[in-house]
Amino acid sequence: MLPDVVLAVDVVYDSSVFDDLLHAIDYVFKLKQNKLKMFLAATFRNQATLNGFLNKSGNLRFQVDNAEVIPLEESFLYWDRSTPVRILIITI
């Protein structure tokens, strides 16, 4: 059984791993014949690093969208919001 959804957290912090990360993401999409959705939570530390990931993702035909983040008071989940987190949805 193969996944329909992939979750990844805090994997977009070092541009030296982007090629390997995107290769792994591409591999999983191919296993599922592109019928997959990936949610990636990224702590917003450095705009240049995040932009680098987004640019490389686009070059590999991935569509990356921002997920709507539910306000803390409306969520049953808690995380430290002192450092912004972006939740990205990756599809093809």
Order of alpha helices (4+ residues) and beta strands (2+ residues): beta-alpha-beta-alpha-beta-beta
